[in-house]
Amino acid sequence: ALKFINYILKSPSTTRKDLHRLAMIAELVVHFKIGNIDLLESKLNSYKKFLSKNLPVFGFETEIAPFFIKIINEPENNNHFLQFNKTVDSVLTAEKKEIYKHYIPFHYFKK
């Protein structure tokens, strides 16, 4: 997965903005799932810096870093996963971007 994610991330000027953001999100999820927590924290810092310079494509993007910090600190607490998935679903519905729901990899987390 990281091979294809990195391929997309290496060409942000030629990739659609929404696909580039989905790849950035997927990269965070993959690093969490394979246990690269130190690298994940570095990627989260880069992601937060990126968001400070660019407008979010999805309304929930500003909630991603706090979510990951919660699950890094309390991975056994399923409420974090449930609450964040509800947030993602409600934001996508409000923004009329439900089509992206199946491409956002947070459903791979515990429910």
NORVENBEL-V28805 format. One record per residue. RES is the residue in three letters. D_LAST is the distance of its C-alpha to the last C-alpha in Angstrom with 1 decimal. Layout:
res = [RES,RES]
d_last = [D_LAST,D_LAST]
This chain:
res = [ALA,LEU,LYS,PHE,ILE,ASN,TYR,ILE,LEU,LYS,SER,PRO,SER,THR,THR,ARG,LYS,ASP,LEU,HIS,ARG,LEU,ALA,MET,ILE,ALA,GLU,LEU,VAL,VAL,HIS,PHE,LYS,ILE,GLY,ASN,ILE,ASP,LEU,LEU,GLU,SER,LYS,LEU,ASN,SER,TYR,LYS,LYS,PHE,LEU,SER,LYS,ASN,LEU,PRO,VAL,PHE,GLY,PHE,GLU,THR,GLU,ILE,ALA,PRO,PHE,PHE,ILE,LYS,ILE,ILE,ASN,GLU,PRO,GLU,ASN,ASN,ASN,HIS,PHE,LEU,GLN,PHE,ASN,LYS,THR,VAL,ASP,SER,VAL,LEU,THR,ALA,GLU,LYS,LYS,GLU,ILE,TYR,LYS,HIS,TYR,ILE,PRO,PHE,HIS,TYR,PHE,LYS,LYS]
d_last = [22.0,23.7,27.0,26.2,24.4,27.5,29.8,28.4,28.4,32.0,33.3,32.0,35.3,35.1,31.4,30.2,28.7,25.4,25.0,26.0,23.3,20.6,22.1,22.1,18.4,17.7,20.0,18.0,14.8,17.0,18.7,15.7,14.4,18.0,18.5,21.2,20.5,24.2,24.3,21.0,22.7,25.8,24.0,22.4,25.9,27.2,24.6,25.5,29.1,28.7,27.1,30.0,32.4,30.7,29.3,25.6,25.0,21.7,21.6,18.3,19.9,21.4,18.0,16.8,19.0,18.1,14.4,15.1,17.6,15.2,12.7,16.0,17.4,14.5,12.1,11.2,10.2,6.5,8.3,9.3,6.3,5.8,9.6,10.2,8.6,10.7,13.5,13.6,13.7,16.3,18.3,18.5,19.6,22.1,23.5,23.7,22.0,19.4,20.8,19.1,15.5,15.4,17.1,14.8,12.8,9.9,7.8,8.6,6.5,3.8,0.0]
